[in-house]
Amino acid sequence: ADPGPLDLPPPEGLDARGLKAWIEFQGSEFGRAFATGPKGQFGWGSGYPSGAAAAEVALEVCAGEENHACTIYMIDEARQ
């Protein structure tokens, strides 16, 4: 079953674009993960077969071309 919006406080350090992404993430399908970086970077994915698969995508998106040191903030409904 798809989750309802989580309505949780966002990770620290997100700009307006990151906050919008956080809101979208909270209403997305399970098999989802949200990653953050030290300078406001973020990445997320949803609809994957597992939270772990989504976490790999979220970390890759967050790291970007500069290979930022990102960490997973949330998988499905669980803070990491």
C-alpha positions in Angstrom: 0.0 0.0 0.0 1.2 3.5 -0.8 1.9 5.6 2.3 0.2 8.9 3.1 2.3 12.0 3.4 4.6 11.7 6.4 4.6 15.4 7.4 7.9 15.2 9.1 10.4 18.0 9.7 12.9 18.3 6.8 16.6 17.5 7.1 18.7 20.5 8.1 20.4 22.6 5.5 18.0 22.2 2.6 17.3 25.3 0.4 13.9 26.0 -1.2 14.5 23.4 -3.9 15.5 20.8 -1.3 12.5 21.5 0.8 10.2 21.1 -2.2 11.9 17.7 -2.9 11.4 16.7 0.7 7.7 17.4 0.5 7.5 15.4 -2.8 9.4 12.5 -1.2 7.1 12.3 1.8 4.1 11.6 -0.5 6.0 9.2 -2.8 5.7 5.4 -3.2 7.5 3.0 -0.9 10.8 1.7 -2.0 12.0 5.2 -1.3 15.0 6.9 0.2 16.2 10.5 0.8 19.9 11.4 1.1 21.5 14.7 2.2 25.0 16.2 1.9 27.1 18.5 4.0 26.3 21.6 2.0 22.6 21.2 1.3 22.9 18.6 -1.5 20.1 16.1 -1.6 18.8 13.2 -3.7 15.9 10.9 -3.5 14.2 8.0 -5.3 11.0 6.2 -4.9 9.1 3.2 -6.4 12.1 0.9 -6.3 11.8 -2.8 -5.4 13.3 -2.0 -2.0 14.4 0.8 0.3 18.0 -0.3 -0.2 17.7 0.0 -4.0 16.2 3.5 -3.6 19.0 4.4 -1.2 21.6 3.6 -3.8 19.9 6.0 -6.3 19.4 8.7 -3.7 23.1 8.6 -2.7 24.2 8.7 -6.4 21.9 11.7 -7.2 23.0 13.5 -4.0 26.7 12.9 -4.7 26.5 14.3 -8.2 29.5 14.9 -10.4 31.5 16.4 -7.5 31.1 13.2 -5.5 29.8 14.9 -2.3 29.9 12.8 0.9 26.1 12.2 1.3 24.3 10.0 3.8 20.9 8.5 3.9 18.4 10.5 5.9 15.3 8.2 5.5 14.3 4.9 3.9 10.6 4.4 3.5 9.3 5.6 7.0 12.5 5.0 9.0 15.0 7.7 9.9 18.5 6.5 9.4 
